[in-house]
Amino acid sequence: MSEVEATLHAYRTKLADGGNSSPFLNPIPEAGGRYEKPIATAHDEGLPIIDLSAFLDPCSSQEARQITAQAINAACINYGFFYLTGHGIPTSLLDEVISLARDFFALPLEEKNKIKRFDAGGPEGGDGARGYQGLGENFTGGLQDMQEAIDWYRDWPTDKKDPNDSAHGSVKTLQGPNLWPEQPSTLKPVYLNYITRVQHVGAALVHAMGAALHLSAPSPTAHASTEDDHIFARNCNASFWIMRMIGYPPLASPHDQFSCGAHTDYGCVTLLHTDATPGALHVQLKDGTWLPADPIPGAFVVNIGDMIERWTNGLWKSTMHRVIHRGDRYRVSVPFFYEPNFDAVVKPLSKCVERTGGKEIHGGSTYGEHLLTKVFSNFYYSKRTDW
Ligand SMILES: O=C(O)CCC(=O)C(=O)O
């Protein structure tokens, strides 16, 4: 039994013993069932659990990969969300990522503000995106999110930056170095190691997603827009990834208030790693109801983003989700957004257009253009605080 399977097994045994079994937890994959049974049977309405190991092991068979790919296809059609195991990132590193986040958020505000995010085009020289945001600075759908966070992006050297092109809404505003806290002193090296590892998982996942669509076999002469099974992998080969480290105090207000308002994610796939807090993240099902996506130790919660919905012409939906944290403990999460290259042109794939009735849902644009509209609506929204 792998480390993740053992953890899952212990977790579920504990729940079963306590008579506290959640309808949202799925049975664990059978020991030794990797490759042959990469997806656990969905239990009631719970999200599926998919084992990615066949796409990370260079020796796995084509058949094993196809079984995993089919499981991904079903999960993306039905939910746009699933749990991911078999990713190969050790539990010790996942635990360290969470505990360092908790240590950072416990620091005095003055210390956290040493890496404050500043609006682009202002005297502080901010890029409008990277750095620490205090409670309530981030907006979703015009409402303040009750969270604090640090945002990091793929590094983008500023040496070619045009000083006349730094106002918000401009492509160049996302150029810049990341801002790293001095404390905790180990946060930066641990997170850099994590970023390397989680990018590897993201790359394997979009590879599997391409295989799941059965477009056509990749050819050596393919270019960025060739519509074959490697189209996602090729257009993410310099992924303009984003990583957020988020802290959520428990919501106190009796009014409608969100830790993170309902939204879809911008890009390809989100690999969400959280602490053990249950009941906070909710995923919208097709009938409009909300399903809690409680954490499973050692597994990522994965969802697909707007660019995958656009590429697949809506065959796979970028699903709405939100966070309402009313527990009694400070919650920490670290979503990693594995995204297309900044300049990747994303438009509906013709086979997906055929499979979805023949009408394109979007005329196409670059991922960077889409990202900019999203980032700037998060921070430059007219500040509404009347909830
Ligand atoms: O913290 C979470 O559980 C989810 C966060 C999220 O949805 C986001 O940052 O886009």
The ligand as an ORCA input file, in Angstrom:
! r2SCAN-3c Opt
* xyz 0 1
  O      -9.141     27.657     -0.304
  C      -9.803     26.924     -1.030
  O     -10.269     25.852     -0.620
  C     -10.109     27.287     -2.463
  C      -9.501     28.572     -2.932
  C      -9.929     28.951     -4.310
  O     -10.938     28.491     -4.809
  C      -9.140     29.896     -5.104
  O      -8.230     30.535     -4.570
  O      -9.419     30.014     -6.318
*
